[in-house]
Every structure is written in C-alpha cells, then in structure tokens.
C-alpha cells in the first residue's frame, strides 16, 4: 500500500497527471474539428508539458538544494530528463511551421518561471492576475491552435471560438487551485481568490462557464459532442462550487485535473454508443 501511495504521489508530482489532461484536450480538439490523429504532435505536447511543468515547479528548488536533494526530487529530475530526451525526439518529427507557431507559447512558459522583470528578480508568475491568464493561454494555444496549424487547416472563426472556450475552461479549472493556495501564496501574489474572496471567485468561475456554454452552441460541430460537454460542464460546476481553502490533498491536484480526461472519455463513449 505504501508503494502504491508513493507511486501515485510520483505520478502527480512529476506532472504526468497534468500532461494527461493536456493530452485529453488535444484529443477533444481532434474530435471537435475532425482533425486526423497525429501521434508525433500529441507526444511532443505531452512530453513538453511534463518538461515545462517540472521546470517551472522544481528548477528553483534544485538550484537551492544542489546535492542535498531529497530522493523523491532526484527521481523527478531523472524522469524529467528522460521526458526531455523524448521531447527532443518528437520535436524533430514535428514540421517547422508548427514549431514556429509553438515558439511564443514555449517562450511564455520559460518567462513564467525565469525572472526577467524589475531587475531580473520577478517573473510572469509573480504579476497579479497574469499567472492564470498565461497558463490558460498556453493550454489553449497548444491544445487548439497548434493541432489546427499542424493539420494545415484554416484558422477560422470556429477555431478561434473553440480556442476562446478552451481558455475560459482552463481558467475555471485553475480557480480551485488558487482557492486552495490562498493560505500559502505570498502576500505579493494577488490571485483572484486573495483579491476578491473565495465566494466571489466561485461566482466569477460560474459566469465564465456560462459563457463557455454559450460558445459551445456557437462552435459549429456535430450534435453528438453537445451531451458530453453538458456532463463535463455540470461536473466542473460542482467541483468549482465545492472548492474551499481547506480542501483535501487530492481535490484539485487529482480530481479537478482529471475532468478533461473525463470529458474525453464521455466523448469516446457517446460516440461508440
């Protein structure tokens, strides 16, 4: 049992779970826009997510602790290096035009963690409200825009609406995390819950979800995707409205992060049914 718990915590801490969520969003986009499955692109983004998230989370920690790193963190470093090698391989398989479109989103990820403002001691993560916008924009870019570009499809109004919807959904998915971290974030880090309170944050998230729901019926897709979206919509509403500062350890890091995968499974199941 202890081994399974250690393995599960490694799965979460090594960003495999978040990469699976990003992968699920990619597959959802393929279904919505009738794009061909592209394993090279999908694995490029999957391993890129693990590499990027672990860089953001652990680069500073590793620099501070040097050789005194805990065994768990050392394992994550080794795993991240292996994922980086895989990322390099799949980067070579992705066409250059696709990589050109990916560069701005990669740059945002780097600047999210690397200090470059106010005398090189402040990064994008530490700018009030910008943290959530940057993360949502990168997710929306990589899971909607990049697959469209790679498939050599037109960046139509339909694609832009889907990208906007994905941006809003990711913002709402982040809110339970921000609510959880209210007690731990630095005073200078003015997240939405710290600025307006938990209750107003829930209401804001609900408004954004309603807007995402309207966009669902504006995006020109087959009718079969609407029911799975509604199931996902109500699940996300429930998790958002139940989010609190004293939530359980895995509430956001596992259950909320799992919702895109659940949405993808709903789509697959409904399509087969």
C-alpha positions in Angstrom: 0.0 0.0 0.0 2.9 2.4 0.9 4.5 1.6 -2.5 1.2 2.4 -4.4 0.9 5.7 -2.5 4.5 6.6 -3.3 3.9 5.7 -7.0 0.6 7.8 -7.0 2.3 10.8 -5.5 5.2 10.5 -8.0 2.5 10.4 -10.8 1.1 13.7 -9.5 4.4 15.4 -8.5 6.1 14.5 -11.8 3.4 16.3 -13.7 2.2 13.1 -15.6 -1.4 13.8 -14.5 -1.4 17.3 -15.8 0.2 16.1 -19.1 -2.6 13.6 -19.4 -5.1 16.4 -19.0 -3.4 18.3 -21.8 -3.4 15.2 -24.0 -7.1 14.7 -23.3 -7.8 18.3 -24.5 -5.8 17.6 -27.7 -7.9 14.5 -28.4 -11.1 16.6 -27.7 -9.9 19.1 -30.3 -9.4 16.4 -32.8 -12.9 15.2 -32.3 -14.5 18.7 -32.4 -12.6 19.8 -35.5 -12.4 16.4 -37.2 -8.6 16.5 -37.3 -6.5 13.4 -38.0 -4.8 11.8 -35.1 -1.1 12.8 -35.0 0.9 10.8 -32.6 4.1 12.8 -33.1 2.4 16.1 -32.3 0.5 14.7 -29.4 3.6 13.1 -27.8 5.5 16.3 -28.5 3.0 18.3 -26.5 2.6 15.5 -23.8 6.3 15.3 -23.1 6.7 19.1 -23.5 4.0 19.5 -20.8 5.9 17.3 -18.3 9.2 19.0 -19.1 7.8 22.5 -18.9 5.8 22.0 -15.7 8.7 20.3 -13.9 11.0 23.1 -15.0 8.6 25.7 -13.6 8.0 23.8 -10.3 11.5 22.4 -9.5 14.2 24.5 -11.3 14.5 26.9 -8.4 14.3 24.2 -5.7 17.0 22.2 -7.4 19.3 25.2 -7.6 18.9 25.9 -3.9 19.5 22.4 -2.7 22.2 21.1 -5.0 23.4 17.7 -3.9 21.2 17.6 -0.8 18.1 16.9 -2.9 15.5 14.6 -1.4 15.3 11.2 -3.2 11.8 11.9 -4.5 13.0 15.1 -6.2 16.0 13.4 -7.6 13.7 10.8 -9.2 11.6 13.5 -10.7 14.7 15.2 -12.1 15.8 11.9 -13.7 12.3 11.3 -15.1 12.1 14.9 -16.4 15.4 14.4 -18.2 14.1 11.3 -19.9 11.0 13.2 -20.9 13.2 16.0 -22.2 15.0 13.5 -24.4 11.7 12.2 -25.7 10.6 15.8 -26.3 13.7 16.4 -28.4 12.9 13.3 -30.5 9.3 14.3 -31.2 10.3 17.9 -31.8 12.4 16.6 -34.7 9.3 14.8 -36.0 7.1 17.9 -36.0 7.0 20.2 -39.1 8.8 23.5 -38.9 5.7 25.7 -39.5 4.1 24.0 -36.5 7.2 24.7 -34.3 7.2 28.3 -35.4 3.6 28.7 -34.0 4.7 26.9 -30.8 7.6 29.2 -30.1 5.5 32.1 -28.5 3.8 29.6 -26.1 7.1 28.0 -25.2 8.6 31.4 -24.5 5.7 32.3 -22.2 6.3 29.1 -20.3 10.0 30.0 -19.8 9.2 33.6 -18.8 6.6 32.2 -16.4 9.4 30.7 -14.3 12.6 32.7 -15.2 12.9 36.2 -13.6 13.3 38.9 -16.2 11.4 41.9 -14.7 12.2 44.5 -12.1 15.9 44.0 -12.0 15.6 40.3 -13.0 14.0 39.2 -9.7 10.4 38.9 -10.9 8.8 36.5 -13.4 5.3 36.4 -15.0 4.1 34.1 -12.3 4.5 36.9 -9.7 2.5 39.5 -11.6 -1.0 39.9 -10.2 -3.7 38.1 -12.3 -1.2 37.4 -15.1 -0.4 33.9 -13.8 -3.8 32.4 -14.6 -4.0 34.2 -18.0 -0.6 32.9 -19.1 -1.3 29.3 -18.1 -4.8 29.3 -19.8 -3.4 31.0 -22.9 -0.6 28.4 -23.3 -3.0 25.5 -22.7 -5.5 26.9 -25.3 -2.7 27.6 -27.8 -1.2 24.1 -27.5 -4.5 22.2 -27.5 -6.4 24.1 -30.1 -4.3 26.4 -32.3 -1.2 24.1 -32.7 -3.2 21.0 -33.8 -5.0 23.1 -36.4 -1.8 24.5 -37.8 -0.2 21.1 -37.9 -3.2 19.7 -39.8 -2.8 22.6 -42.3 -6.4 23.7 -41.6 -7.6 27.2 -41.8 -7.6 29.3 -38.6 -11.3 30.1 -39.0 -13.7 31.9 -36.7 -14.8 28.4 -35.5 -11.3 27.6 -34.4 -10.9 31.0 -32.6 -14.2 30.4 -30.7 -13.1 27.0 -29.7 -9.8 28.4 -28.5 -11.6 31.1 -26.5 -13.8 28.4 -25.0 -10.8 26.3 -24.1 -9.1 29.4 -22.5 -12.2 30.0 -20.3 -12.4 26.4 -19.3 -8.8 26.3 -18.2 -9.2 29.5 -16.2 -12.0 27.8 -14.3 -10.0 24.7 -13.8 -7.3 26.8 -12.2 -9.6 28.6 -9.8 -9.9 25.6 -7.3 -6.1 25.5 -7.2 -5.9 29.3 -6.4 -8.6 28.9 -3.8 -6.6 26.1 -2.2 -3.4 28.2 -2.2 -4.9 31.3 -0.6 -3.3 30.4 2.8 0.1 29.7 1.3 0.7 32.2 -1.5 2.9 35.2 -0.8 1.1 38.4 0.1 2.6 40.0 -3.0 1.0 37.3 -5.2 -2.5 38.7 -5.7 -4.5 35.8 -7.1 -8.2 36.2 -7.8 -9.4 34.5 -4.5 -6.9 36.6 -2.5 -8.2 39.8 -4.1 -12.0 39.2 -4.2 -12.5 36.3 -1.8 -13.5 32.7 -2.3 -17.2 33.2 -2.8 -16.8 35.9 -5.5 -14.2 33.7 -7.2 -16.7 30.8 -7.4 -19.3 33.2 -8.9 -16.8 34.5 -11.4 -15.9 31.0 -12.4 -19.6 30.2 -12.9 -20.0 33.2 -15.1 -17.1 32.1 -17.2 -18.5 28.6 -17.5 -21.9 30.0 -18.7 -20.0 32.0 -21.4 -18.2 28.7 -22.3 -21.6 27.0 -22.5 -22.8 29.7 -24.9 -19.7 29.3 -27.1 -20.4 25.5 -27.2 -23.5 26.2 -29.1 -21.8 28.8 -31.4 -19.0 26.5 -32.4 -20.0 24.6 -35.5 -19.6 20.9 -34.5 -21.6 17.7 -34.7 -24.6 17.5 -32.3 -23.1 14.4 -30.7 -20.5 16.4 -28.8 -23.0 18.6 -27.0 -24.2 16.0 -24.5 -20.7 15.0 -23.3 -19.9 18.7 -22.9 -23.0 19.2 -20.7 -21.9 16.3 -18.5 -18.5 17.9 -18.2 -20.0 21.3 -17.6 -22.1 20.2 -14.6 -19.2 18.2 -13.1 -16.9 21.3 -13.4 -19.6 23.5 -11.8 -19.9 21.0 -8.9 -16.1 20.9 -8.3 -15.9 24.7 -8.6 -18.7 25.4 -6.1 -17.3 22.9 -3.6 -13.8 24.3 -3.8 -12.5 25.7 -0.5 -9.3 26.7 1.2 -9.3 23.6 3.4 -9.9 21.1 0.6 -8.5 17.6 0.7 -4.9 16.9 -0.6 -6.0 15.4 -3.9 -9.2 17.5 -4.6 -7.5 19.9 -7.1 -4.3 18.1 -7.9 -6.1 14.9 -9.0 -9.9 15.2 -9.2 -10.2 18.7 -10.8 -7.2 18.0 -13.1 -8.9 14.7 -14.1 -12.0 16.5 -15.5 -10.6 17.0 -19.1 -9.9 13.3 -19.2 -13.4 12.5 -18.0 -14.8 14.8 -20.8 -12.7 13.0 -23.4 -13.9 9.6 -22.1 -17.5 10.9 -22.3 -16.9 11.9 -25.9 -15.4 8.5 -26.8 -18.2 6.6 -25.0 -21.0 8.7 -26.5 -19.5 8.3 -30.0 -19.3 4.5 -29.7 -22.8 4.3 -28.2 
